[in-house]
């Protein structure tokens, strides 16, 4: 602690230049920023330090290199050098916000609250707005509860910030509902895409009336309903801290709506015997009626996005109380395993709840210790490497490449461009005749990575033709997954199979996907609201999703036995069979940039939109 205090008190803003100029045995000009960045991504901190010092000796104003050098010093425990280098980086306006934030984080280790506040204010003045960083970083734990920091924290967390309390008054709830409602209608590019102004007014009035009598979970779902009305996957209400009283208990089961009904797809002991059971009723209400009540209460970007949210919220007892299915936390489930008589059971909510459960609820995944419905020791191809960001495999039986993009973010151990080089080298060496791109687990990430994949495909004419390129999509495909799907649709000869996406091709987002989290009065519930239209398709394209050219569902039996009917259809399709997906209704060829108007997309339009396209 004492060392850090001395560091901040003695080193000037230009101090990092002196450190950077200590080149040791290296000569200036012998390292490029590309080489240095590669060392940094590989976590080779010592080598990266040497490289960045050379670069900064040649160009001391390179703030990005200074930031990464400072981070290397931090990783190596060299705090004095890190502070000096962050101070120097703060002179570059492009990185000043993050530099001051990093300095505040290091200063927070000393407990010097006035200096921490001063540095945070400099960060905010420079454009820093990542309020969630202060919740993630343990150094700020004490500051979040310090009344001296209130004004600065309110600058970050928004006008709804009243401190990190968890027991909102009725007035807090009413103000929170109004704040969320007003912010969405002011900031979302088209807040009336799915609901009219009158419907918005009515929804707010109903929420305000119910807020006076409901509990904390009820209040959360009132907020969730309003956020969902924005019809935007990125506008949402969430609870960033695991210790929150909101949604703090959950059933130790995971559900999935298969083509033949709602099933328990995974469970923890002692409920593993219910894995594979079909849900027939909830609290005596037939599951079809109960499911409709759930979907109605969680409006979202489209109906498939609502299904994802319902699958997540169904594991919380508070959800059933909020939507009027249950009066308390006790819920009865009528379940039926194959060829067995229905049984009615009560599950105790024994799992710790929290927002983090979305990671094991929004896809075919499960927490450690859960039993899943499929054979996890010998999983089918599409479930084989769910934890990997991206991977591929050559399928010798069909002379095909199966490429799965689960989370499009750079993997330091296998950079995206190196990965793609390996994919397309294999295509050439094996003379592969089919490329199957699986986006069914792709719920978001870095959409900019899509461009490199598309360019590789375009440069491979033996693959970029009807019947040779297939894209598998589903309800989890959203955000960056939509970017990948949209770019493949308008730039290549891809055929789409599976379920619709959970997002519009032209969707709402925040700049660079960086969403500002805002607080709500009297609670640790937070919200974020999109402020930009991210246009990935034609400006006339009003589809609610990209519809699959071949709509193929998956039954529970398919899942449990390891069958993948979507992949099977892609492997069986012929160039002759898929020609109609490149034609209009009269059989005339469609240019790629107009493929959003092909007949298979009719289900993605609302009302008379499809007929309007003909005029």
C-alpha positions as CSV (number, residue, x, y, z in Angstrom):
1,X,0.0,0.0,0.0
2,X,2.8,2.5,1.0
3,X,4.6,1.9,-2.2
4,X,1.5,2.9,-4.3
5,X,1.1,6.0,-2.3
6,X,4.7,7.0,-3.0
7,X,4.2,6.3,-6.7
8,X,1.3,8.6,-7.1
9,X,3.0,11.3,-5.1
10,X,6.3,11.4,-6.9
11,X,5.9,10.5,-10.6
12,X,5.0,13.2,-13.2
13,X,2.8,12.8,-16.2
14,X,5.8,12.5,-18.5
15,X,7.4,9.8,-16.3
16,X,6.4,6.9,-18.6
17,X,8.6,8.3,-21.4
18,X,11.7,7.9,-19.4
19,X,10.7,4.3,-18.6
20,X,9.8,3.7,-22.2
21,X,13.2,4.9,-23.4
22,X,15.1,2.4,-21.3
23,X,15.6,0.1,-24.2
24,X,18.1,-2.3,-22.8
25,X,19.6,-4.4,-25.5
26,X,16.9,-3.7,-28.1
27,X,17.4,-1.3,-30.9
28,X,14.6,1.2,-31.9
29,X,12.7,0.2,-34.9
30,X,13.1,-3.5,-34.6
31,X,9.6,-4.2,-33.4
32,X,6.2,-3.4,-35.1
33,X,3.0,-2.7,-33.2
34,X,1.5,-5.9,-34.8
35,X,4.3,-8.0,-33.3
36,X,3.9,-6.3,-29.9
37,X,0.1,-6.7,-29.9
38,X,0.6,-10.4,-30.7
39,X,2.8,-10.8,-27.7
40,X,0.3,-9.0,-25.6
41,X,-2.6,-11.2,-26.7
42,X,-0.5,-14.2,-26.0
43,X,0.0,-13.0,-22.4
44,X,3.8,-12.9,-22.8
45,X,4.1,-9.9,-20.5
46,X,7.9,-9.6,-20.3
47,X,8.4,-9.8,-24.1
48,X,5.5,-7.4,-24.7
49,X,7.0,-4.9,-22.2
50,X,10.3,-4.9,-24.2
51,X,8.4,-4.5,-27.5
52,X,6.1,-1.7,-26.3
53,X,9.1,0.2,-24.8
54,X,10.8,0.1,-28.2
55,X,7.6,1.3,-29.9
56,X,7.1,4.2,-27.4
57,X,10.7,5.3,-27.8
58,X,10.0,5.8,-31.5
59,X,6.4,7.3,-30.9
60,X,5.9,8.5,-27.4
61,X,2.4,9.8,-28.2
62,X,1.0,6.3,-29.0
63,X,-1.5,6.1,-26.2
64,X,-2.8,2.6,-27.2
65,X,0.7,1.1,-26.9
66,X,1.1,3.0,-23.6
67,X,-2.1,1.5,-22.2
68,X,-1.1,-2.0,-23.1
69,X,2.4,-1.5,-21.7
70,X,0.9,-0.3,-18.4
71,X,-1.3,-3.3,-18.3
72,X,1.7,-5.6,-18.8
73,X,3.4,-3.8,-15.9
74,X,0.3,-4.4,-13.8
75,X,0.3,-8.1,-14.7
76,X,3.9,-8.3,-13.6
77,X,3.2,-6.6,-10.3
78,X,5.4,-3.6,-11.3
79,X,3.0,-1.0,-9.9
80,X,5.3,2.1,-10.1
81,X,5.9,1.6,-13.8
82,X,2.2,0.9,-14.5
83,X,1.2,4.2,-12.8
84,X,3.7,6.2,-14.7
85,X,2.7,4.7,-18.0
86,X,-1.0,5.2,-17.4
87,X,-0.3,8.8,-16.5
88,X,1.5,9.3,-19.8
89,X,-1.3,7.5,-21.7
90,X,-3.8,9.9,-20.2
91,X,-2.4,12.7,-22.4
92,X,-3.8,10.9,-25.5
93,X,-7.5,11.8,-25.8
94,X,-8.3,8.5,-27.5
95,X,-7.4,6.5,-24.4
96,X,-7.6,9.2,-21.6
97,X,-10.9,7.9,-20.2
98,X,-9.5,4.3,-19.7
99,X,-6.2,5.6,-18.4
100,X,-7.8,7.7,-15.7
101,X,-10.1,4.8,-14.8
102,X,-7.1,2.5,-14.4
103,X,-5.3,5.1,-12.3
104,X,-8.4,5.4,-10.1
105,X,-8.5,1.6,-9.8
106,X,-4.9,1.5,-8.6
107,X,-5.4,4.4,-6.3
108,X,-8.4,2.7,-4.8
109,X,-5.9,0.1,-3.3
110,X,-4.6,2.9,-1.0
111,X,-8.1,4.0,0.3
112,X,-7.4,7.6,-0.5
113,X,-11.0,8.5,-1.3
114,X,-10.6,12.2,-2.4
115,X,-7.9,11.2,-4.9
116,X,-9.9,8.3,-6.2
117,X,-12.9,10.5,-6.7
118,X,-10.7,13.1,-8.5
119,X,-9.3,10.5,-10.9
120,X,-12.8,9.0,-11.5
121,X,-14.1,12.5,-12.3
122,X,-11.3,13.0,-14.8
123,X,-12.2,9.6,-16.4
124,X,-15.8,10.6,-16.7
125,X,-14.9,14.1,-18.1
126,X,-12.8,12.2,-20.7
127,X,-15.7,10.0,-21.7
128,X,-15.6,7.0,-19.3
129,X,-19.1,5.6,-18.9
130,X,-18.6,1.9,-18.0
131,X,-20.4,1.9,-14.6
132,X,-20.4,-1.9,-14.5
133,X,-16.6,-1.8,-14.3
134,X,-16.9,-0.4,-10.8
135,X,-19.1,-3.3,-9.8
136,X,-16.8,-5.9,-11.3
137,X,-13.5,-4.5,-9.9
138,X,-13.0,-5.4,-6.2
139,X,-10.8,-2.3,-5.7
140,X,-13.9,-0.1,-5.8
141,X,-16.0,-2.1,-3.2
142,X,-15.4,0.4,-0.4
143,X,-15.9,3.4,-2.6
144,X,-19.4,2.3,-3.7
145,X,-20.6,2.6,-0.1
146,X,-18.8,5.8,0.7
147,X,-21.1,8.9,0.9
148,X,-18.3,11.1,-0.3
149,X,-18.4,9.4,-3.7
150,X,-22.2,9.8,-4.2
151,X,-22.0,12.7,-6.6
152,X,-19.4,11.0,-8.8
153,X,-21.2,7.7,-8.7
154,X,-24.4,9.4,-9.8
155,X,-22.5,10.8,-12.8
156,X,-21.8,7.2,-13.8
157,X,-24.9,5.4,-12.8
158,X,-27.4,8.0,-13.9
159,X,-30.1,10.1,-12.3
160,X,-31.8,7.1,-10.8
161,X,-28.8,6.3,-8.5
162,X,-29.7,6.7,-4.8
163,X,-27.0,4.5,-3.4
164,X,-26.7,0.7,-3.4
165,X,-29.7,-0.2,-1.4
166,X,-32.0,-3.2,-1.9
167,X,-35.3,-2.2,-0.4
168,X,-37.1,0.4,-2.6
169,X,-40.0,2.3,-1.3
170,X,-43.2,2.6,-3.3
171,X,-42.1,6.0,-4.4
172,X,-38.8,4.5,-5.6
173,X,-40.6,1.9,-7.6
174,X,-42.9,4.5,-9.2
175,X,-40.0,6.7,-10.0
176,X,-38.0,3.8,-11.4
177,X,-40.8,2.7,-13.7
178,X,-41.2,6.2,-15.0
179,X,-37.4,6.6,-15.5
180,X,-37.2,3.4,-17.5
181,X,-40.3,4.2,-19.6
182,X,-39.2,7.7,-20.4
183,X,-35.6,6.8,-21.2
184,X,-36.7,4.1,-23.6
185,X,-39.1,6.4,-25.4
186,X,-36.5,9.1,-25.7
187,X,-33.4,7.1,-26.6
188,X,-34.4,4.0,-28.6
189,X,-34.3,4.9,-32.3
190,X,-37.8,3.6,-32.9
191,X,-39.5,2.9,-29.6
192,X,-42.8,2.3,-31.4
193,X,-41.6,-0.5,-33.7
194,X,-43.7,-3.1,-31.9
195,X,-46.1,-1.0,-29.7
196,X,-48.0,2.2,-30.3
197,X,-47.7,5.3,-28.0
198,X,-51.1,4.4,-26.6
199,X,-50.0,0.9,-25.7
200,X,-46.9,2.3,-24.0
201,X,-49.1,4.7,-22.0
202,X,-51.4,1.9,-21.0
203,X,-48.5,-0.4,-20.0
204,X,-46.9,2.3,-17.8
205,X,-50.3,3.0,-16.1
206,X,-50.8,-0.8,-15.4
207,X,-47.2,-1.1,-14.1
208,X,-47.6,1.9,-11.8
209,X,-50.9,0.5,-10.4
210,X,-49.4,-2.9,-9.7
211,X,-46.1,-1.6,-8.2
212,X,-47.9,-0.4,-5.0
213,X,-48.7,-3.9,-3.9
214,X,-46.1,-6.2,-5.4
215,X,-42.9,-7.5,-3.9
216,X,-39.3,-7.0,-5.2
217,X,-39.5,-9.7,-7.8
218,X,-42.9,-8.4,-9.0
219,X,-41.3,-5.0,-9.5
220,X,-38.4,-6.5,-11.5
221,X,-40.8,-8.2,-13.9
222,X,-42.8,-4.9,-14.3
223,X,-39.6,-3.3,-15.4
224,X,-38.7,-6.3,-17.6
225,X,-42.1,-6.0,-19.4
226,X,-41.5,-2.3,-20.1
227,X,-37.9,-3.0,-21.4
228,X,-39.2,-5.8,-23.6
229,X,-41.7,-3.5,-25.3
230,X,-38.7,-1.7,-26.9
231,X,-38.5,-4.9,-29.1
232,X,-34.7,-4.7,-28.8
233,X,-32.5,-7.5,-27.5
234,X,-30.0,-5.0,-26.1
235,X,-32.5,-2.9,-24.1
236,X,-33.0,-4.8,-20.9
237,X,-33.2,-4.8,-17.1
238,X,-30.7,-6.8,-15.1
239,X,-29.2,-7.4,-11.7
240,X,-25.4,-7.2,-11.9
241,X,-24.5,-8.4,-8.5
242,X,-24.9,-12.0,-7.4
243,X,-25.8,-11.1,-3.8
244,X,-28.9,-9.2,-4.8
245,X,-32.3,-10.2,-3.2
246,X,-33.8,-10.0,-6.6
247,X,-34.3,-13.5,-8.2
248,X,-32.2,-14.9,-5.4
249,X,-33.5,-18.4,-5.5
250,X,-34.0,-20.8,-8.4
251,X,-35.2,-24.3,-9.2
252,X,-32.2,-26.6,-9.8
253,X,-33.6,-27.5,-13.3
254,X,-33.2,-26.1,-16.8
255,X,-36.0,-26.1,-19.4
256,X,-36.2,-26.0,-23.2
257,X,-39.1,-25.6,-25.5
258,X,-38.6,-28.3,-28.1
259,X,-40.7,-28.8,-31.2
260,X,-42.9,-31.2,-29.3
261,X,-43.3,-29.3,-26.1
262,X,-41.6,-27.9,-23.0
263,X,-39.2,-30.4,-21.3
264,X,-36.8,-30.6,-18.4
265,X,-33.5,-30.8,-20.3
266,X,-31.1,-30.7,-17.3
267,X,-31.3,-31.0,-13.5
268,X,-29.2,-31.2,-10.4
269,X,-29.4,-33.9,-7.8
270,X,-31.9,-35.0,-6.4
271,X,-34.1,-34.1,-9.3
272,X,-32.1,-35.8,-12.1
273,X,-34.8,-38.4,-12.5
274,X,-37.0,-35.7,-14.0
275,X,-34.6,-35.0,-16.9
276,X,-36.5,-35.8,-20.1
277,X,-39.9,-35.2,-18.5
278,X,-42.4,-33.2,-20.5
279,X,-44.2,-30.4,-18.7
280,X,-48.0,-30.9,-19.0
281,X,-49.2,-28.3,-16.5
282,X,-47.9,-25.6,-14.0
283,X,-50.0,-25.1,-10.9
284,X,-52.8,-27.0,-12.6
285,X,-52.8,-24.7,-15.7
286,X,-52.3,-26.6,-18.9
287,X,-48.8,-25.8,-20.1
288,X,-50.0,-24.3,-23.4
289,X,-52.0,-21.6,-21.4
290,X,-49.2,-21.1,-18.9
291,X,-46.6,-20.7,-21.7
292,X,-48.7,-18.1,-23.4
293,X,-49.0,-16.1,-20.1
294,X,-45.2,-16.2,-19.9
295,X,-44.6,-15.1,-23.4
296,X,-47.2,-12.3,-23.1
297,X,-45.4,-11.0,-20.0
298,X,-41.9,-11.0,-21.6
299,X,-42.3,-9.1,-24.9
300,X,-39.0,-8.9,-26.7
301,X,-37.3,-8.3,-30.1
302,X,-39.5,-11.1,-31.6
303,X,-41.3,-14.2,-30.5
304,X,-38.2,-16.3,-30.5
305,X,-36.4,-13.9,-28.2
306,X,-39.5,-14.1,-25.9
307,X,-39.0,-17.9,-25.9
308,X,-35.4,-17.5,-24.8
309,X,-36.5,-15.1,-21.9
310,X,-39.3,-17.4,-20.8
311,X,-36.9,-20.4,-20.7
312,X,-34.7,-18.3,-18.4
313,X,-37.3,-16.8,-16.1
314,X,-39.2,-20.1,-15.7
315,X,-36.6,-21.3,-13.2
316,X,-37.4,-18.5,-10.7
317,X,-40.4,-18.9,-8.4
318,X,-40.9,-15.1,-8.4
319,X,-41.7,-15.2,-12.1
320,X,-44.8,-17.3,-11.5
321,X,-46.0,-15.0,-8.8
322,X,-45.5,-11.9,-11.0
323,X,-47.5,-13.3,-13.9
324,X,-50.3,-14.6,-11.7
325,X,-49.7,-18.3,-12.0
326,X,-48.8,-18.7,-8.3
327,X,-49.7,-16.9,-5.1
328,X,-46.4,-17.9,-3.3
329,X,-43.1,-19.6,-4.0
330,X,-44.7,-23.1,-4.1
331,X,-45.5,-24.2,-7.6
332,X,-46.7,-27.6,-8.7
333,X,-45.5,-29.2,-11.9
334,X,-47.3,-31.9,-13.8
335,X,-44.7,-33.9,-15.6
336,X,-44.6,-37.0,-17.8
337,X,-41.6,-39.1,-18.8
338,X,-41.9,-41.2,-21.9
339,X,-44.4,-44.1,-21.6
340,X,-45.0,-43.3,-17.9
341,X,-48.0,-41.9,-16.1
342,X,-48.1,-38.2,-15.3
343,X,-46.9,-37.1,-11.9
344,X,-47.4,-33.9,-9.9
345,X,-44.4,-32.6,-8.0
346,X,-43.2,-29.6,-6.1
347,X,-39.6,-28.4,-6.6
348,X,-37.8,-26.5,-3.9
349,X,-35.9,-23.5,-5.1
350,X,-32.6,-24.7,-3.7
351,X,-30.2,-23.1,-6.2
352,X,-28.7,-19.7,-5.5
353,X,-30.4,-17.4,-8.0
354,X,-29.1,-14.3,-9.7
355,X,-28.7,-12.9,-13.2
356,X,-25.6,-15.1,-13.8
357,X,-27.8,-18.1,-14.3
358,X,-28.6,-16.8,-17.8
359,X,-25.3,-18.3,-18.9
360,X,-26.7,-21.8,-18.2
361,X,-30.3,-21.0,-19.3
362,X,-30.1,-19.3,-22.6
363,X,-28.7,-22.2,-24.6
364,X,-28.2,-25.9,-24.5
365,X,-25.8,-25.7,-21.6
366,X,-25.9,-26.6,-17.9
367,X,-24.0,-25.8,-14.7
368,X,-21.4,-28.3,-13.4
369,X,-22.9,-31.2,-11.5
370,X,-26.2,-31.2,-13.5
371,X,-27.3,-34.2,-15.5
372,X,-28.2,-33.3,-19.1
373,X,-30.6,-35.1,-21.4
374,X,-28.1,-36.0,-24.0
375,X,-25.0,-38.2,-23.7
376,X,-22.3,-35.7,-22.5
377,X,-19.5,-38.2,-22.9
378,X,-20.2,-38.7,-26.6
379,X,-22.1,-35.5,-27.6
380,X,-23.4,-34.9,-31.0
381,X,-21.3,-32.6,-33.2
382,X,-23.3,-29.4,-32.5
383,X,-22.9,-29.9,-28.7
384,X,-19.4,-31.1,-28.9
385,X,-17.4,-28.0,-28.1
386,X,-19.9,-25.5,-26.5
387,X,-17.3,-23.8,-24.4
388,X,-15.0,-23.0,-27.3
389,X,-15.3,-19.6,-29.0
390,X,-15.0,-21.2,-32.5
391,X,-13.8,-24.4,-34.0
392,X,-14.1,-26.6,-37.1
393,X,-14.0,-30.2,-38.2
394,X,-13.7,-31.9,-41.5
395,X,-16.5,-34.5,-42.1
396,X,-14.9,-37.1,-44.3
397,X,-18.2,-39.0,-44.9
398,X,-19.7,-36.0,-46.7
399,X,-16.5,-34.1,-47.7
400,X,-17.8,-31.1,-45.7
401,X,-16.4,-28.6,-43.3
402,X,-18.4,-28.0,-40.1
403,X,-17.5,-24.6,-38.7
404,X,-19.1,-23.5,-35.4
405,X,-18.9,-19.9,-34.1
406,X,-20.2,-19.8,-30.5
407,X,-18.7,-16.6,-29.2
408,X,-17.1,-14.4,-31.8
409,X,-14.3,-12.9,-29.7
410,X,-10.6,-13.3,-30.3
411,X,-9.1,-16.4,-28.7
412,X,-5.5,-15.5,-27.8
413,X,-4.4,-19.1,-28.3
414,X,-6.0,-19.3,-31.7
415,X,-6.5,-15.8,-33.3
416,X,-9.5,-15.5,-35.6
417,X,-7.5,-14.8,-38.7
418,X,-5.2,-17.8,-38.0
419,X,-8.3,-19.9,-37.4
420,X,-9.9,-18.9,-40.7
421,X,-6.6,-19.6,-42.5
422,X,-6.8,-23.1,-41.1
423,X,-10.4,-23.6,-42.2
424,X,-9.9,-22.6,-45.8
425,X,-6.6,-24.3,-46.1
426,X,-8.4,-27.5,-45.1
427,X,-11.1,-26.8,-47.7
428,X,-8.4,-26.6,-50.4
429,X,-6.4,-29.5,-49.2
430,X,-9.4,-31.8,-48.7
431,X,-11.2,-30.5,-51.8
432,X,-14.2,-30.0,-49.5
433,X,-17.5,-29.4,-51.4
434,X,-19.6,-28.0,-48.6
435,X,-19.2,-25.5,-45.8
436,X,-21.7,-25.5,-42.9
437,X,-21.5,-22.5,-40.6
438,X,-23.3,-23.2,-37.3
439,X,-24.5,-20.1,-35.4
440,X,-27.0,-21.8,-33.1
441,X,-25.0,-21.0,-29.9
442,X,-23.9,-17.5,-31.1
443,X,-25.6,-15.1,-28.6
444,X,-23.3,-12.2,-29.1
445,X,-19.7,-11.0,-29.2
446,X,-17.7,-9.1,-31.7
447,X,-19.7,-8.8,-34.9
448,X,-16.8,-7.2,-36.8
449,X,-15.2,-10.7,-37.0
450,X,-17.9,-11.6,-39.5
451,X,-16.3,-9.6,-42.3
452,X,-13.1,-11.8,-42.5
453,X,-15.2,-15.0,-42.7
454,X,-17.4,-13.5,-45.5
455,X,-14.3,-12.4,-47.5
456,X,-12.8,-15.8,-47.2
457,X,-16.0,-17.4,-48.5
458,X,-16.3,-15.0,-51.4
459,X,-12.7,-15.7,-52.4
460,X,-13.5,-19.5,-52.5
461,X,-15.9,-19.9,-55.5
462,X,-16.0,-23.7,-55.1
463,X,-17.9,-23.0,-51.8
464,X,-19.7,-19.7,-52.5
465,X,-22.4,-21.2,-54.7
466,X,-26.0,-22.5,-54.1
467,X,-25.9,-25.9,-52.5
468,X,-22.4,-25.6,-51.2
469,X,-22.8,-23.1,-48.3
470,X,-25.2,-23.6,-45.4
471,X,-25.9,-21.5,-42.2
472,X,-27.5,-23.1,-39.2
473,X,-29.5,-20.6,-37.0
474,X,-31.8,-20.7,-34.0
475,X,-33.4,-18.8,-31.1
476,X,-30.1,-18.1,-29.4
477,X,-28.6,-16.5,-32.5
478,X,-28.7,-12.8,-31.7
479,X,-26.6,-9.6,-31.5
480,X,-23.2,-10.5,-33.1
481,X,-24.9,-13.7,-34.3
482,X,-27.3,-11.6,-36.3
483,X,-24.4,-9.7,-37.8
484,X,-22.8,-12.9,-39.0
485,X,-26.1,-14.2,-40.4
486,X,-27.0,-10.9,-42.1
487,X,-23.6,-10.5,-43.8
488,X,-23.7,-14.1,-45.0
489,X,-27.1,-13.5,-46.4
490,X,-26.4,-10.4,-48.4
491,X,-22.8,-11.2,-49.5
492,X,-22.8,-15.0,-50.2
493,X,-24.9,-17.8,-51.6
494,X,-25.8,-19.2,-48.1
495,X,-28.9,-21.3,-47.5
496,X,-30.3,-21.0,-43.9
497,X,-31.7,-23.8,-41.9
498,X,-33.2,-24.3,-38.4
499,X,-35.2,-21.8,-36.4
500,X,-35.6,-18.0,-36.9
501,X,-33.1,-15.7,-35.3
502,X,-33.9,-13.8,-32.0
503,X,-33.2,-10.5,-33.7
504,X,-34.1,-8.2,-36.6
505,X,-31.5,-8.0,-39.3
506,X,-31.5,-4.2,-38.7
507,X,-31.4,-4.0,-34.9
508,X,-30.8,-1.5,-32.2
509,X,-27.5,-1.3,-30.3
510,X,-25.1,1.1,-28.6
511,X,-22.0,2.6,-30.1
512,X,-19.5,-0.3,-30.6
513,X,-21.8,-2.5,-28.6
514,X,-20.7,-0.6,-25.4
515,X,-23.9,-0.3,-23.3
516,X,-24.1,2.3,-20.5
517,X,-25.7,0.7,-17.4
518,X,-28.0,3.0,-15.4
519,X,-29.3,2.6,-11.8
520,X,-32.9,2.6,-10.6
521,X,-33.9,4.3,-7.4
522,X,-33.6,2.4,-4.1
523,X,-32.5,-0.9,-5.6
524,X,-29.5,-2.7,-7.2
525,X,-31.6,-3.4,-10.3
526,X,-30.1,-1.7,-13.4
527,X,-31.1,-1.1,-17.0
528,X,-29.5,-0.2,-20.3
529,X,-31.1,1.3,-23.4
530,X,-29.9,1.1,-27.0
531,X,-29.4,4.4,-28.8
532,X,-28.4,3.5,-32.4
533,X,-29.8,1.6,-35.4
534,X,-27.3,-1.0,-36.6
535,X,-28.3,-1.6,-40.2
536,X,-27.0,-4.9,-41.4
537,X,-29.5,-5.4,-44.3
538,X,-31.3,-3.2,-46.8
539,X,-32.8,0.0,-45.4
540,X,-36.3,-1.2,-46.5
541,X,-35.9,-4.6,-44.7
542,X,-38.5,-4.6,-41.9
543,X,-38.2,-8.4,-41.1
544,X,-38.5,-9.3,-37.4
545,X,-35.9,-12.0,-38.0
546,X,-34.1,-13.9,-40.8
547,X,-36.4,-16.9,-41.4
548,X,-34.7,-20.2,-42.2
549,X,-35.1,-21.2,-45.8
550,X,-35.6,-24.7,-44.5
551,X,-37.5,-24.5,-41.1
552,X,-36.5,-27.5,-39.1
553,X,-37.4,-28.0,-35.5
554,X,-35.8,-30.4,-33.0
555,X,-37.8,-32.7,-30.8
556,X,-36.7,-33.8,-27.3
557,X,-36.1,-37.3,-28.7
558,X,-33.8,-35.9,-31.3
559,X,-31.8,-34.0,-28.6
560,X,-31.7,-37.0,-26.2
561,X,-30.5,-39.4,-28.8
562,X,-27.9,-37.1,-30.3
563,X,-29.7,-36.6,-33.6
564,X,-29.3,-33.2,-35.3
565,X,-32.0,-32.9,-38.0
566,X,-30.8,-29.4,-38.9
567,X,-27.3,-30.6,-39.8
568,X,-28.7,-33.7,-41.5
569,X,-30.8,-31.5,-43.8
570,X,-27.8,-29.4,-44.6
571,X,-25.8,-32.5,-45.5
572,X,-28.6,-33.9,-47.6
573,X,-29.5,-30.8,-49.6
574,X,-28.5,-30.6,-53.3
575,X,-27.8,-27.5,-55.5
576,X,-30.9,-28.2,-57.5
577,X,-33.1,-28.3,-54.4
578,X,-31.9,-24.9,-53.0
579,X,-32.2,-22.9,-56.3
580,X,-35.6,-21.6,-55.3
581,X,-34.0,-19.7,-52.3
582,X,-32.2,-17.5,-54.8
583,X,-35.4,-16.6,-56.8
584,X,-38.4,-14.4,-56.4
585,X,-42.0,-15.6,-56.4
586,X,-42.1,-15.7,-60.2
587,X,-38.9,-17.8,-60.4
588,X,-36.7,-14.9,-61.5
589,X,-33.2,-14.8,-60.0
590,X,-32.7,-12.4,-57.1
591,X,-29.4,-10.5,-56.7
592,X,-27.8,-11.2,-53.4
593,X,-28.5,-7.7,-52.0
594,X,-32.3,-8.4,-52.6
595,X,-32.4,-11.9,-51.1
596,X,-34.2,-10.6,-48.0
597,X,-37.2,-10.5,-50.4
598,X,-37.2,-14.2,-51.3
599,X,-40.4,-16.1,-50.6
600,X,-39.0,-18.1,-47.6
601,X,-38.8,-14.8,-45.7
602,X,-42.6,-14.1,-45.8
603,X,-43.1,-15.4,-42.2
604,X,-40.7,-12.7,-41.0
605,X,-42.9,-9.8,-42.1
606,X,-45.9,-8.4,-40.2
607,X,-49.3,-7.7,-41.6
608,X,-49.3,-6.3,-45.1
609,X,-45.5,-5.7,-45.2
610,X,-45.0,-8.6,-47.6
611,X,-47.6,-7.5,-50.0
612,X,-46.3,-3.9,-49.9
613,X,-42.9,-5.1,-51.1
614,X,-44.5,-5.9,-54.5
615,X,-45.5,-2.3,-55.2
